[in-house]
Structures are given as C-alpha cells and as structure tokens.
Amino acid sequence: MKYLIVGLGNIGREYEMTRHNVGFRVLDALAKASNLFFADGRYGALCELKIKGRTLVLLKPSTYMNLSGNAVRYWMQKENILIENVFVVVDDIALPFGTLRVKPRGSDAGHNGLKHIQNILGTDAYSRLRFGIGSDFPKGGQVDYVLGAFSSEEEAVLTEKLERAADIIKNFCLAGIQHTMNQFNNK
C-alpha cells in the first residue's frame, strides 16, 4: 500500500527555518530518523520510507506554497496513490504553538497551500496534520509572522513536536485516520 505524505513549505534558504516551512521540517525529521535523504524530483524533493509493508512517498513540493496542488496531483497520479492515502502537513496560525491536530478533511482555513491543493484536486477529502504555529503577531503582521523564524523558546521544544508529528504520520499509515485522531488529537 502506498501513501503520499506532503509537507508544505517554500523552497529557498530564506524560507528554510520559517514558521511557514514547518511541514518541510516534519518530513525532514521523519526522513532523518530513518537515515533517508531527499533527492530532487519533478515538482519537489522526495524520498521513500518503508514501514511494515507500506511505502510512504515523502514529498516537499518545490512549487512554492501557493502552487502546492500541482505537485500533489502529479505525484498522486505518477505513484497511483488514492486520495484517502494522501496526508498533508501544514502550518496553522489558528492553533497555539506546538498543538498538533489531525483531520480527515476540511476547509483550507485561509491557507494558500491547502486552497491550491483543493482547487487542483477538486476536493477537500484528504487527511491533514495541522501544526500550530501560534498567532502572536500584531494586526496586519500575519505575513511577517508566518515568514519569520520560530523564537528561541519555540525552537527549544520544536524537536519534540517534530518527532511527535512524525509518529502521527506513521500511525496514519499503519492504523488509519480514525485511530490516529483518537490517539493523538486530545493529547
């Protein structure tokens, strides 16, 4: 069974450590834990992780956030992956920093990456992990906030949160969305 695990972010050194790139960082943590390395491919950087008979295609789109749907559609088709086996990791300002929330579907909540994925796929019926980045910014400061770096206090606990997010991804692939929500959403 194959899964497409998509971490949303923007390519380029200037975006590397920003809040908006937490999806990339989750996939980096998952790959690193298995001594895997990403290689450049069409529409993104990829690697494959095998867990108990399942193949996880990890994708960090190179299309920039606002065009993420192009990469998702391409790799779903190329790898013949069903929508129910797609899992998107996305930053979320509506959740307090470090809060991890699994959802089986839902609106884009104003997130341009999710909006493009939904427009391209024609559905919101794909699972996602919303990674809370908080909303500690003044009115009108949202763009600077999401494109800014985590504070040193946030970075101090980020490794633990990234590892937990990696565990959520593995659980989704091994036990399904319902079990994963029950296991992780209220913790």
N, CA, C and O of each residue as an XYZ file, in Angstrom:
748
protein
N       0.845     -1.181      0.000
C       0.000      0.000      0.000
C       0.893      1.247      0.000
O       1.883      1.313      0.728
N       0.526      2.234     -0.827
C       1.322      3.456     -0.963
C       0.595      4.659     -0.390
O      -0.628      4.776     -0.473
N       1.387      5.551      0.195
C       0.898      6.794      0.775
C       1.729      7.959      0.245
O       2.935      7.836      0.028
N       1.063      9.084      0.042
C       1.764     10.313     -0.316
C       1.699     11.238      0.895
O       0.624     11.690      1.291
N       2.853     11.508      1.470
C       2.955     12.374      2.637
C       3.576     13.686      2.164
O       4.725     13.713      1.723
N       2.810     14.768      2.258
C       3.226     16.060      1.715
C       3.464     17.036      2.861
O       2.570     17.299      3.666
N       4.669     17.562      2.922
C       4.976     18.619      3.882
C       4.979     19.937      3.131
O       5.754     20.110      2.191
N       4.124     20.868      3.531
C       4.052     22.139      2.815
C       5.109     23.117      3.318
O       5.423     23.174      4.507
N       5.641     23.877      2.381
C       6.654     24.871      2.685
C       7.059     25.586      1.418
O       6.470     25.377      0.357
N       8.060     26.424      1.532
C       8.609     27.150      0.390
C      10.084     26.796      0.243
O      10.800     26.652      1.234
N      10.530     26.657     -1.003
C      11.935     26.361     -1.240
C      12.765     27.632     -1.116
O      12.251     28.743     -1.240
N      14.022     27.450     -0.875
C      14.935     28.588     -0.780
C      15.437     28.791      0.636
O      14.707     28.601      1.609
N      16.699     29.181      0.729
C      17.346     29.363      2.028
C      16.623     30.378      2.916
O      16.563     30.216      4.134
N      16.073     31.427      2.289
C      15.417     32.479      3.065
C      14.158     31.987      3.783
O      13.705     32.622      4.736
N      13.587     30.859      3.333
C      12.364     30.320      3.953
C      12.630     29.130      4.862
O      11.751     28.702      5.610
N      13.847     28.597      4.795
C      14.186     27.331      5.424
C      13.702     27.173      6.869
O      13.100     26.151      7.200
N      13.947     28.141      7.717
C      13.637     27.990      9.138
C      12.397     28.790      9.564
O      12.216     29.066     10.750
N      11.567     29.153      8.622
C      10.377     29.947      8.948
C       9.239     29.069      9.473
O       9.231     27.853      9.284
N       8.298     29.707     10.125
C       7.120     29.002     10.633
C       6.339     28.345      9.490
O       5.798     27.250      9.645
N       6.291     29.022      8.354
C       5.533     28.537      7.202
C       6.110     27.228      6.650
O       5.425     26.507      5.924
N       7.351     26.924      6.990
C       8.021     25.726      6.491
C       8.004     24.563      7.468
O       8.781     23.621      7.312
N       7.158     24.605      8.445
C       7.145     23.534      9.437
C       6.767     22.193      8.791
O       7.176     21.145      9.290
N       6.010     22.203      7.712
C       5.699     20.960      7.004
C       6.949     20.296      6.464
O       7.101     19.079      6.567
N       7.856     21.091      5.883
C       9.147     20.570      5.416
C       9.932     19.994      6.588
O      10.538     18.928      6.478
N       9.916     20.703      7.698
C      10.711     20.280      8.847
C      10.196     18.977      9.452
O      10.985     18.170      9.944
N       8.882     18.765      9.420
C       8.315     17.498      9.903
C       8.815     16.354      9.021
O       9.245     15.323      9.538
N       8.764     16.520      7.710
C       9.243     15.468      6.814
C      10.742     15.246      6.953
O      11.215     14.112      6.870
N      11.491     16.325      7.164
C      12.930     16.183      7.405
C      13.192     15.332      8.642
O      14.081     14.480      8.631
N      12.422     15.557      9.713
C      12.591     14.789     10.951
C      12.252     13.321     10.722
O      12.949     12.437     11.221
N      11.187     13.056      9.973
C      10.775     11.681      9.676
C      11.855     10.974      8.855
O      12.211      9.833      9.148
N      12.373     11.645      7.836
C      13.415     11.050      6.991
C      14.705     10.820      7.784
O      15.327      9.764      7.674
N      15.097     11.810      8.576
C      16.340     11.720      9.348
C      16.308     10.543     10.324
O      17.318      9.863     10.510
N      15.156     10.301     10.945
C      15.019      9.207     11.907
C      15.239      7.843     11.251
O      15.552      6.867     11.933
N      15.076      7.777      9.933
C      15.280      6.526      9.194
C      16.517      6.589      8.298
O      16.691      5.745      7.419
N      17.366      7.579      8.515
C      18.591      7.766      7.724
C      18.311      7.864      6.230
O      19.048      7.311      5.413
N      17.252      8.563      5.885
C      16.888      8.776      4.486
C      17.257     10.196      4.074
O      17.353     11.098      4.907
N      17.459     10.370      2.788
C      17.804     11.676      2.252
C      16.883     12.001      1.086
O      16.528     11.122      0.301
N      16.503     13.249      0.978
C      15.646     13.698     -0.109
C      16.479     13.906     -1.370
O      17.620     14.364     -1.312
N      15.886     13.563     -2.505
C      16.502     13.811     -3.808
C      15.534     14.673     -4.610
O      14.317     14.538     -4.492
N      16.092     15.553     -5.421
C      15.246     16.402     -6.248
C      14.555     15.571     -7.320
O      15.171     14.737     -7.983
N      13.257     15.823     -7.471
C      12.455     15.167     -8.491
C      11.545     16.200     -9.117
O      11.663     17.393     -8.837
N      10.656     15.754     -9.945
C       9.732     16.678    -10.580
C       8.812     17.277     -9.526
O       8.220     16.544     -8.734
N       8.690     18.561     -9.507
C       7.820     19.306     -8.592
C       8.200     19.190     -7.123
O       7.414     19.583     -6.261
N       9.395     18.654     -6.808
C       9.743     18.617     -5.395
C      10.898     17.710     -5.057
O      11.476     17.052     -5.922
N      11.223     17.689     -3.775
C      12.228     16.785     -3.222
C      11.489     15.603     -2.611
O      10.486     15.774     -1.918
N      11.997     14.396     -2.877
C      11.300     13.184     -2.452
C      12.244     12.175     -1.834
O      13.453     12.191     -2.066
N      11.653     11.300     -1.042
C      12.317     10.074     -0.614
C      11.212      9.077     -0.265
O      10.054      9.451     -0.081
N      11.591      7.805     -0.179
C      10.627      6.748      0.144
C      10.996      6.107      1.463
O      12.153      5.767      1.712
N       9.990      5.950      2.300
C      10.148      5.287      3.587
C       9.268      4.049      3.578
O       8.090      4.124      3.229
N       9.831      2.918      3.957
C       9.054      1.680      4.014
C       8.837      1.313      5.479
O       9.777      1.253      6.271
N       7.561      1.069      5.817
C       7.184      0.694      7.181
C       6.171     -0.437      7.108
O       5.065     -0.259      6.597
N       6.550     -1.590      7.616
C       5.644     -2.737      7.736
C       4.804     -2.964      6.477
O       3.576     -3.015      6.545
N       5.457     -3.097      5.354
C       4.765     -3.398      4.105
C       4.117     -2.208      3.427
O       3.461     -2.365      2.398
N       4.289     -1.038      3.979
C       3.727      0.165      3.380
C       4.854      1.047      2.848
O       5.945      1.102      3.414
N       4.563      1.728      1.756
C       5.528      2.649      1.168
C       5.011      4.067      1.339
O       3.912      4.396      0.892
N       5.804      4.897      1.985
C       5.460      6.299      2.179
C       6.325      7.131      1.246
O       7.548      7.161      1.385
N       5.691      7.805      0.300
C       6.399      8.718     -0.586
C       6.355     10.079      0.095
O       5.296     10.699      0.188
N       7.506     10.542      0.572
C       7.587     11.826      1.262
C       7.901     12.903      0.231
O       8.873     12.791     -0.516
N       7.079     13.939      0.193
C       7.207     14.993     -0.809
C       7.259     16.365     -0.159
O       6.389     16.738      0.628
N       8.311     17.110     -0.512
C       8.420     18.523     -0.158
C       8.327     19.290     -1.481
O       9.317     19.396     -2.204
N       7.140     19.827     -1.800
C       6.957     20.473     -3.109
C       7.922     21.627     -3.346
O       8.249     22.387     -2.434
N       8.370     21.740     -4.596
C       9.249     22.838     -4.989
C       8.475     23.907     -5.758
O       9.068     24.782     -6.391
N       7.169     23.828     -5.697
C       6.295     24.720     -6.465
C       5.955     25.998     -5.725
O       5.172     26.805     -6.227
N       6.512     26.202     -4.564
C       6.117     27.264     -3.648
C       4.720     26.955     -3.124
O       3.926     26.261     -3.760
N       4.458     27.487     -1.965
C       3.239     27.179     -1.225
C       1.968     27.345     -2.061
O       1.102     26.470     -2.060
N       1.859     28.458     -2.767
C       0.610     28.797     -3.465
C       0.310     27.911     -4.660
O      -0.773     28.010     -5.237
N       1.246     27.043     -5.049
C       1.034     26.139     -6.184
C       1.250     24.677     -5.781
O       1.566     23.839     -6.625
N       1.082     24.377     -4.507
C       1.338     23.034     -3.981
C       0.492     21.957     -4.640
O       0.926     20.810     -4.746
N      -0.692     22.302     -5.078
C      -1.592     21.319     -5.694
C      -1.006     20.671     -6.929
O      -1.298     19.510     -7.216
N      -0.175     21.407     -7.672
C       0.443     20.839     -8.876
C       1.322     19.643     -8.520
O       1.276     18.614     -9.193
N       2.115     19.778     -7.474
C       2.995     18.692     -7.042
C       2.180     17.523     -6.498
O       2.473     16.367     -6.803
N       1.166     17.817     -5.700
C       0.343     16.759     -5.107
C      -0.337     15.950     -6.215
O      -0.285     14.721     -6.204
N      -0.967     16.627     -7.159
C      -1.664     15.924     -8.251
C      -0.682     15.078     -9.062
O      -0.959     13.916     -9.359
N       0.462     15.660     -9.417
C       1.443     14.940    -10.232
C       1.879     13.644     -9.547
O       1.877     12.585    -10.175
N       2.254     13.716     -8.259
C       2.771     12.528     -7.577
C       1.674     11.534     -7.224
O       1.933     10.333     -7.152
N       0.459     12.009     -7.003
C      -0.661     11.072     -6.822
C      -0.847     10.238     -8.085
O      -1.001      9.018     -8.023
N      -0.828     10.914     -9.229
C      -1.020     10.209    -10.493
C       0.173      9.314    -10.826
O      -0.010      8.158    -11.208
N       1.378      9.831    -10.687
C       2.581      9.070    -11.032
C       2.710      7.812    -10.178
O       3.077      6.754    -10.688
N       2.412      7.918     -8.892
C       2.559      6.787     -7.972
C       1.254      6.009     -7.781
O       1.208      5.035     -7.030
N       0.197      6.448     -8.468
C      -1.113      5.785     -8.376
C      -1.598      5.690     -6.924
O      -1.941      4.615     -6.432
N      -1.614      6.846     -6.260
C      -1.996      6.912     -4.851
C      -3.402      7.489     -4.730
O      -3.709      8.538     -5.296
N      -4.241      6.793     -3.989
C      -5.626      7.214     -3.783
C      -5.702      8.406     -2.828
O      -4.833      8.591     -1.975
N      -6.745      9.203     -2.985
C      -6.929     10.398     -2.146
C      -6.953     10.051     -0.654
O      -6.471     10.830      0.168
N      -7.508      8.891     -0.301
C      -7.560      8.524      1.126
C      -6.189      8.166      1.695
O      -6.041      8.000      2.906
N      -5.179      8.044      0.819
C      -3.815      7.765      1.268
C      -2.903      8.985      1.137
O      -1.678      8.862      1.151
N      -3.511     10.146      1.012
C      -2.760     11.406      0.970
C      -2.848     12.047      2.352
O      -3.919     12.100      2.957
N      -1.712     12.531      2.842
C      -1.637     13.165      4.155
C      -0.780     14.409      4.016
O       0.387     14.322      3.634
N      -1.352     15.569      4.324
C      -0.674     16.851      4.145
C      -0.347     17.453      5.509
O      -1.210     17.532      6.384
N       0.895     17.871      5.682
C       1.343     18.522      6.919
C       1.453     20.014      6.643
O       2.162     20.442      5.732
N       0.728     20.808      7.456
C       0.589     22.231      7.172
C       0.697     23.052      8.460
O       0.271     22.609      9.527
N       1.271     24.250      8.347
C       1.312     25.170      9.483
C      -0.070     25.780      9.687
O      -0.827     25.941      8.729
N      -0.402     26.118     10.927
C      -1.726     26.665     11.214
C      -1.642     27.733     12.304
O      -1.284     27.443     13.446
N      -1.980     28.978     11.935
C      -1.930     30.070     12.914
C      -3.122     30.057     13.863
O      -3.106     30.748     14.882
N      -4.152     29.285     13.545
C      -5.331     29.230     14.408
C      -5.110     28.334     15.623
O      -5.925     28.326     16.546
N      -4.016     27.584     15.626
C      -3.712     26.694     16.751
C      -2.518     27.243     17.530
O      -1.581     27.771     16.931
N      -2.543     27.124     18.857
C      -1.395     27.555     19.652
C      -0.135     26.797     19.233
O      -0.210     25.663     18.761
N       1.013     27.433     19.408
C       2.274     26.806     19.020
C       2.394     25.399     19.592
O       2.154     25.171     20.777
N       2.769     24.460     18.727
C       3.026     23.088     19.149
C       1.812     22.195     19.194
O       1.951     20.986     19.379
N       0.618     22.752     19.032
C      -0.591     21.927     19.006
C      -0.626     21.157     17.695
O      -0.433     21.736     16.626
N      -0.871     19.858     17.773
C      -0.935     19.014     16.590
C      -2.360     18.480     16.472
O      -2.874     17.857     17.401
N      -2.989     18.724     15.334
C      -4.386     18.328     15.149
C      -4.545     17.590     13.826
O      -4.213     18.123     12.767
N      -5.055     16.364     13.890
C      -5.282     15.534     12.713
C      -6.738     15.684     12.281
O      -7.653     15.645     13.103
N      -6.934     15.858     10.961
C      -8.286     15.986     10.415
C      -8.395     15.139      9.150
O      -7.439     15.052      8.380
N      -9.548     14.517      8.929
C      -9.727     13.689      7.736
C     -10.066     14.498      6.483
O      -9.982     13.977      5.371
N     -10.439     15.737      6.651
C     -10.826     16.629      5.544
C     -11.076     17.999      6.145
O     -10.906     18.181      7.351
N     -11.471     18.950      5.342
C     -11.821     20.250      5.908
C     -11.516     21.395      4.964
O     -10.961     21.210      3.881
N     -11.887     22.562      5.398
C     -11.676     23.758      4.586
C     -10.191     24.114      4.564
O      -9.391     23.552      5.311
N      -9.845     25.050      3.700
C      -8.456     25.497      3.638
C      -8.124     26.469      4.766
O      -6.950     26.757      5.001
N      -9.133     26.980      5.467
C      -8.953     27.901      6.599
C      -8.055     29.083      6.233
O      -7.321     29.599      7.076
N      -8.120     29.504      4.976
C      -7.339     30.651      4.543
C      -5.890     30.345      4.202
O      -5.120     31.257      3.899
N      -5.506     29.067      4.247
C      -4.125     28.677      3.943
C      -3.983     28.475      2.440
O      -4.662     27.631      1.856
N      -3.099     29.251      1.813
C      -2.979     29.223      0.358
C      -2.510     27.882     -0.198
O      -2.908     27.505     -1.300
N      -1.681     27.164      0.533
C      -1.247     25.840      0.083
C      -2.409     24.874      0.021
O      -2.590     24.176     -0.977
N      -3.210     24.827      1.097
C      -4.384     23.947      1.110
C      -5.408     24.382      0.066
O      -6.037     23.551     -0.588
N      -5.562     25.680     -0.079
C      -6.520     26.212     -1.063
C      -6.168     25.719     -2.471
O      -7.047     25.295     -3.221
N      -4.897     25.775     -2.819
C      -4.487     25.338     -4.154
C      -4.649     23.829     -4.323
O      -5.088     23.367     -5.377
N      -4.299     23.063     -3.297
C      -4.477     21.611     -3.358
C      -5.949     21.284     -3.601
O      -6.267     20.463     -4.462
N      -6.848     21.920     -2.852
C      -8.285     21.663     -3.007
C      -8.775     22.076     -4.391
O      -9.586     21.371     -4.991
N      -8.297     23.198     -4.902
C      -8.700     23.635     -6.244
C      -8.239     22.649     -7.307
O      -9.005     22.308     -8.208
N      -7.010     22.191     -7.212
C      -6.448     21.280     -8.215
C      -7.079     19.893     -8.117
O      -7.398     19.291     -9.143
N      -7.263     19.378     -6.901
C      -7.834     18.040     -6.736
C      -9.354     18.042     -6.837
O      -9.960     17.000     -7.089
N      -9.977     19.208     -6.641
C     -11.433     19.298     -6.701
C     -12.127     18.724     -5.485
O     -13.317     18.413     -5.537
N     -11.392     18.578     -4.386
C     -11.968     18.027     -3.162
C     -11.133     18.455     -1.952
O      -9.956     18.796     -2.071
N     -11.784     18.424     -0.784
C     -11.053     18.655      0.467
C     -10.945     17.354      1.257
O     -10.610     17.362      2.442
N     -11.234     16.229      0.586
C     -11.293     14.927      1.248
C      -9.925     14.247      1.310
O      -9.779     13.094      0.905
N      -8.946     14.954      1.807
C      -7.635     14.362      2.068
C      -7.282     14.690      3.512
O      -7.649     15.742      4.034
N      -6.567     13.775      4.144
C      -6.219     13.958      5.555
C      -5.093     14.962      5.687
O      -4.276     15.153      4.787
N      -5.088     15.598      6.856
C      -4.039     16.580      7.099
C      -3.677     16.634      8.573
O      -4.470     16.301      9.454
N      -2.447     17.067      8.803
C      -1.954     17.339     10.143
C      -1.710     18.834     10.220
O      -0.834     19.374      9.545
N      -2.494     19.487     11.049
C      -2.341     20.927     11.272
C      -1.367     21.112     12.431
O      -1.609     20.644     13.543
N      -0.262     21.802     12.153
C       0.791     22.028     13.144
C       0.682     23.474     13.608
O       0.971     24.398     12.848
N       0.268     23.667     14.847
C       0.063     25.009     15.378
C       1.344     25.809     15.469
O       2.336     25.365     16.047
N       1.306     27.009     14.883
C       2.462     27.909     14.970
C       2.130     29.147     15.796
O       2.968     30.034     15.954
N       0.904     29.208     16.325
C       0.505     30.339     17.144
C       0.132     31.545     16.308
O       0.211     31.522     15.080
N      -0.274     32.597     16.996
C      -0.707     33.816     16.300
C      -0.283     35.061     17.065
O      -1.051     36.010     17.215
N       0.944     35.038     17.541
C       1.459     36.139     18.351
C       2.018     37.251     17.459
O       3.221     37.509     17.434
N       1.107     37.899     16.730
C       1.537     38.974     15.842
C       0.524     40.107     15.908
O      -0.653     39.875     16.184
N       0.977     41.335     15.657
C       0.063     42.480     15.676
C      -0.839     42.468     14.444
O      -0.533     41.822     13.441
N      -1.945     43.184     14.534
C      -2.867     43.284     13.401
C      -2.104     43.717     12.152
O      -1.347     44.688     12.170
N      -2.323     42.970     11.062
C      -1.644     43.263      9.811
C      -0.258     42.650      9.702
O       0.414     42.822      8.685
N       0.175     41.943     10.722
C       1.529     41.380     10.732
C       1.600     39.892     10.439
O       2.619     39.257     10.710
N       0.542     39.332      9.893
C       0.487     37.887      9.672
C       1.576     37.380      8.729
O       2.230     36.379      9.021
N       1.773     38.058      7.608
C       2.764     37.608      6.625
C       4.163     37.591      7.236
O       4.890     36.608      7.091
N       4.544     38.673      7.919
C       5.858     38.723      8.554
C       5.997     37.634      9.605
O       7.075     37.066      9.779
N       4.905     37.343     10.307
C       4.934     36.320     11.357
C       5.168     34.930     10.759
O       6.081     34.223     11.183
N       4.358     34.537      9.785
C       4.499     33.180      9.245
C       5.803     33.018      8.471
O       6.340     31.913      8.396
N       6.317     34.098      7.898
C       7.586     34.028      7.180
C       8.778     34.359      8.077
O       9.903     34.514      7.603
N       8.512     34.464      9.381
C       9.562     34.690     10.360
C      10.001     33.381     10.999
O       9.347     32.349     10.850
N      11.107     33.442     11.706
C      11.657     32.268     12.382
C      10.951     32.032     13.709
O      10.388     32.952     14.302
N      10.990     30.790     14.161
C      10.493     30.470     15.496
C      11.386     31.164     16.518
O      12.572     31.383     16.272
N      10.807     31.505     17.662
C      11.602     32.098     18.743
C      12.539     31.037     19.315
O      12.355     29.846     19.067
N      13.537     31.465     20.076
C      14.464     30.501     20.679
C      13.724     29.591     21.667
O      14.082     28.422     21.815
N      12.702     30.115     22.338
C      11.900     29.294     23.253
C      11.133     28.225     22.479
O      11.044     27.078     22.916
N      10.579     28.606     21.327
C       9.849     27.641     20.490
C      10.802     26.592     19.920
O      10.486     25.403     19.916
N      11.960     27.028     19.441
C      12.948     26.089     18.885
C      13.373     25.062     19.931
O      13.668     23.916     19.592
N      13.405     25.470     21.207
C      13.829     24.563     22.278
C      12.904     23.356     22.420
O      13.349     22.291     22.848
N      11.629     23.500     22.070
C      10.680     22.381     22.178
C      10.254     21.837     20.821
O       9.492     20.873     20.739
N      10.753     22.463     19.757
C      10.314     22.082     18.417
C      10.719     20.660     18.044
O       9.941     19.951     17.406
N      11.909     20.232     18.425
C      12.369     18.878     18.083
C      11.385     17.828     18.577
O      11.045     16.894     17.851
N      10.933     17.984     19.808
C       9.963     17.032     20.379
C       8.653     17.048     19.582
O       8.068     15.995     19.329
N       8.200     18.225     19.192
C       6.947     18.346     18.426
C       7.108     17.749     17.025
O       6.184     17.118     16.512
N       8.267     17.944     16.411
C       8.518     17.368     15.085
C       8.530     15.847     15.153
O       8.009     15.182     14.257
N       9.117     15.293     16.205
C       9.142     13.835     16.383
C       7.734     13.286     16.604
O       7.385     12.224     16.089
N       6.933     14.015     17.370
C       5.546     13.586     17.592
C       4.759     13.634     16.283
O       3.950     12.747     16.011
N       4.993     14.660     15.479
C       4.331     14.755     14.183
C       4.733     13.578     13.291
O       3.897     13.038     12.566
N       5.996     13.181     13.340
C       6.460     12.021     12.569
C       5.744     10.754     13.043
O       5.373      9.910     12.227
N       5.548     10.619     14.352
C       4.805      9.475     14.894
C       3.357      9.471     14.398
O       2.799      8.413     14.110
N       2.762     10.645     14.300
C       1.391     10.764     13.802
C       1.319     10.269     12.359
O       0.393      9.542     11.998
N       2.280     10.652     11.543
C       2.301     10.223     10.145
C       2.382      8.700     10.060
O       1.627      8.077      9.314
N       3.289      8.106     10.817
C       3.433      6.644     10.787
C       2.147      5.967     11.250
O       1.726      4.967     10.668
N       1.526      6.506     12.292
C       0.283      5.928     12.800
C      -0.822      6.004     11.754
O      -1.588      5.055     11.587
N      -0.907      7.128     11.050
C      -1.902      7.280      9.984
C      -1.740      6.164      8.947
O      -2.727      5.568      8.517
N      -0.519      5.888      8.553
C      -0.266      4.888      7.514
C      -0.478      3.464      8.014
O      -0.848      2.587      7.234
N      -0.254      3.225      9.281
C      -0.392      1.877      9.832
C      -1.785      1.578     10.383
O      -2.247      0.439     10.316
N      -2.457      2.599     10.929
C      -3.719      2.339     11.635
C      -4.916      3.116     11.083
O      -6.050      2.841     11.475
N      -4.693      4.071     10.190
C      -5.801      4.813      9.596
C      -6.094      6.124     10.307
O      -5.604      6.389     11.405
N      -6.905      6.928      9.649
C      -7.203      8.282     10.122
C      -7.973      8.292     11.438
O      -7.649      9.072     12.334
N      -8.981      7.443     11.567
C      -9.818      7.461     12.772
C      -9.002      7.133     14.016
O      -9.084      7.829     15.028
N      -8.213      6.063     13.926
C      -7.373      5.666     15.054
C      -6.363      6.771     15.389
O      -6.108      7.057     16.559
N      -5.800      7.381     14.355
C      -4.805      8.429     14.570
C      -5.421      9.635     15.263
O      -4.812     10.208     16.166
N      -6.622     10.028     14.849
C      -7.304     11.140     15.529
C      -7.569     10.798     16.985
O      -7.318     11.616     17.870
N      -8.073      9.598     17.242
C      -8.364      9.172     18.618
C      -7.103      9.126     19.465
O      -7.129      9.480     20.644
N      -6.010      8.694     18.874
C      -4.749      8.524     19.593
C      -4.060      9.851     19.907
O      -3.456     10.000     20.969
N      -4.147     10.815     18.987
C      -3.293     11.999     19.107
C      -4.001     13.330     19.310
O      -3.380     14.261     19.822
N      -5.262     13.467     18.935
C      -5.877     14.797     18.941
C      -6.106     15.393     20.317
O      -6.071     16.616     20.456
N      -6.331     14.612     21.301
C      -6.635     15.175     22.622
C      -5.477     15.073     23.596
O      -5.672     15.099     24.811
N      -4.290     14.960     23.066
C      -3.106     14.819     23.915
C      -2.322     16.103     23.944
O      -1.289     16.181     24.608
